[in-house]
Amino acid sequence: MDGDFRTHFVRDPGALKHFPALVLNADFRPLSYYPLSLWPWQEAIKAVFLDRVQILAEYDEVVRSQRQEVRIPSVVVLKEFVKPQKRVAFTRFNLFLRDEFCCQYCGSKGDLTFDHVIPRSRGGLTSWENVVAACSPCNLRKGSKTLRQSGLTLRRPPVAPSAEEMQTHGRKFPPNHLHESWLDFLYWDAELEA
């Protein structure tokens, strides 16, 4: 970075948002893949001073206090293991992730909404077992009809996902930005070089 780092942040305080730390559990695996477990640089430095994490990699940039200069952590590992959550929250985002961001009727991606397989007007519940990701055209075509009435079929039946399944799905969708220091700790579904 050009110029004095401290001066740069005085002019653009939001610039430090660009230095998140990848947070690994004590077993050296990310707490979550999707969304990727990241802390703002301030939280990472605070955790270091509270002796809750160990730094595995750092950015070249530093922050300064009156008495100290600290390199910004880019990868930290928790000193105590955090037990992964077993229950997956039923949210729109998690529903799309379970269905791998594609319409469960036609397979298209983008412009997604959600659809009740058994319409609410016919007693259908808003649950993992009755709601699927759907593109707008399929959702409009189905409306408040049953699958048979609409002529649509599901690509796979909707079920409540396990936390492990959601982690597996999350690995298929890496974020747009991956810092090079994170790559040794992330295992995305990518073809290995021979």
C-alpha positions in Angstrom: 0.0 0.0 0.0 1.3 3.4 -0.9 2.0 6.0 1.7 1.7 5.9 5.5 -0.8 3.2 6.4 -2.2 5.2 9.3 -2.7 8.2 7.1 -4.5 6.1 4.6 -7.1 4.9 7.2 -7.6 8.5 8.4 -8.6 9.4 4.9 -10.6 6.2 4.3 -11.6 4.6 7.6 -13.6 2.0 5.7 -10.3 0.6 4.2 -9.7 -1.6 7.2 -12.8 -3.5 6.3 -10.7 -5.1 3.6 -8.6 -7.1 6.0 -10.9 -9.8 7.5 -9.4 -12.7 9.4 -10.4 -16.3 8.5 -11.5 -18.0 11.7 -10.7 -21.7 12.2 -12.0 -23.9 14.9 -9.4 -25.6 17.2 -9.4 -28.6 14.7 -8.1 -26.1 12.0 -11.3 -26.2 10.0 -13.4 -23.1 9.3 -16.3 -22.6 11.7 -18.4 -22.4 8.6 -17.9 -22.4 4.8 -21.0 -20.5 3.8 -21.0 -17.9 4.9 -17.3 -18.2 5.3 -16.3 -17.6 9.0 -14.6 -14.2 8.9 -14.0 -11.6 11.6 -13.3 -7.9 11.1 -9.6 -7.1 11.8 -10.6 -5.4 15.1 -12.2 -8.6 16.4 -9.2 -10.7 15.4 -6.8 -8.4 17.2 -9.0 -8.2 20.3 -9.2 -12.1 20.4 -5.3 -12.2 20.1 -4.9 -9.9 23.1 -7.5 -11.8 25.1 -5.5 -15.0 24.3 -8.5 -16.7 22.7 -6.8 -17.3 19.3 -3.5 -18.1 17.8 -2.3 -16.2 14.7 -1.5 -18.5 11.8 -1.0 -15.9 9.0 -0.8 -12.1 8.8 -1.3 -9.4 6.3 1.6 -7.1 5.5 -0.3 -4.1 6.9 -0.1 -3.0 10.5 -2.1 -1.0 13.0 -0.5 1.1 15.6 -1.3 2.2 19.1 0.7 4.6 21.3 2.9 1.8 22.5 2.7 -0.9 19.9 2.6 -1.9 16.3 0.6 -5.0 15.3 0.4 -6.8 12.0 -3.2 -7.5 11.0 -4.0 -11.2 11.3 -5.4 -12.9 8.2 -5.9 -16.4 9.7 -6.6 -17.2 13.3 -7.4 -20.5 15.1 -9.5 -20.7 18.2 -7.7 -22.1 21.2 -10.8 -23.9 22.5 -13.0 -26.1 20.2 -16.4 -24.7 19.5 -19.0 -27.5 19.0 -20.6 -27.1 15.6 -24.3 -26.3 15.6 -26.5 -29.4 14.8 -29.7 -27.5 14.0 -29.8 -25.6 10.7 -31.9 -22.5 10.9 -34.8 -22.4 8.4 -34.0 -19.1 6.6 -34.4 -18.1 2.9 -30.7 -18.1 2.5 -30.3 -21.6 3.9 -33.2 -22.8 1.8 -31.4 -21.5 -1.3 -28.1 -23.1 -0.2 -29.8 -26.5 0.5 -31.3 -26.3 -3.1 -27.9 -25.2 -4.4 -29.2 -21.9 -5.7 -31.3 -23.5 -8.5 -35.1 -23.9 -9.2 -36.3 -27.3 -7.9 -38.7 -27.5 -10.8 -36.7 -26.6 -13.9 -33.1 -26.3 -12.6 -32.5 -22.7 -13.7 -30.3 -20.5 -11.6 -30.9 -16.8 -10.7 -34.1 -14.8 -10.0 -35.1 -17.3 -7.3 -37.9 -17.1 -4.9 -39.5 -19.9 -2.8 -42.5 -22.1 -3.3 -44.7 -24.1 -1.0 -45.0 -27.6 -2.6 -48.4 -28.1 -0.9 -49.8 -24.6 -1.2 -50.6 -22.8 2.1 -54.1 -22.3 0.8 -54.4 -26.1 1.0 -52.9 -26.4 4.4 -49.3 -26.6 3.5 -46.8 -25.6 6.2 -43.8 -23.3 5.9 -41.2 -25.9 6.7 -38.0 -27.6 5.3 -40.2 -30.5 4.1 -42.7 -28.3 2.1 -40.7 -25.3 0.8 -38.3 -25.3 -2.2 -36.4 -22.7 -4.2 -38.2 -21.8 -7.4 -37.6 -19.5 -10.3 -40.3 -16.8 -10.9 -41.8 -18.5 -14.0 -42.2 -21.9 -12.3 -43.6 -20.2 -9.2 -46.1 -18.3 -11.3 -47.0 -21.5 -13.3 -47.6 -23.5 -10.1 -49.4 -20.8 -8.2 -51.7 -22.4 -5.6 -52.1 -25.6 -7.5 -50.8 -29.0 -6.5 -47.8 -30.5 -8.4 -50.2 -32.8 -10.4 -52.4 -29.9 -11.3 -49.5 -27.7 -12.4 -47.7 -30.4 -14.4 -44.5 -29.7 -12.5 -42.2 -32.2 -10.9 -39.6 -31.8 -8.2 -36.0 -32.5 -9.0 -35.6 -33.9 -5.5 -37.9 -34.0 -2.5 -37.5 -31.3 0.1 -36.0 -32.4 3.4 -34.5 -30.8 6.5 -30.7 -30.6 5.9 -28.1 -31.6 8.4 -25.4 -29.2 9.4 -22.8 -31.4 7.6 -24.9 -31.3 4.4 -25.0 -27.6 4.6 -21.2 -27.4 5.0 -20.8 -29.6 2.0 -23.2 -27.4 -0.1 -21.3 -24.3 1.2 -18.0 -25.6 -0.1 -19.4 -25.6 -3.7 -19.9 -21.8 -3.5 -16.6 -20.1 -2.6 -16.9 -16.4 -2.0 -15.7 -14.0 -4.7 -12.6 -13.0 -2.7 -10.2 -15.5 -1.1 -7.0 -14.2 0.4 -4.0 -16.3 -0.6 -3.2 -16.9 3.1 -6.5 -18.7 3.5 -6.2 -21.2 0.7 -4.2 -23.8 2.8 -7.1 -24.0 5.3 -10.0 -24.1 2.8 -11.0 -27.2 0.9 -13.3 -26.2 -1.9 -14.7 -28.6 -4.4 -12.1 -27.9 -7.0 -10.3 -30.2 -9.3 -6.8 -31.0 -8.1 -3.9 -30.4 -10.4 -2.0 -33.5 -11.5 
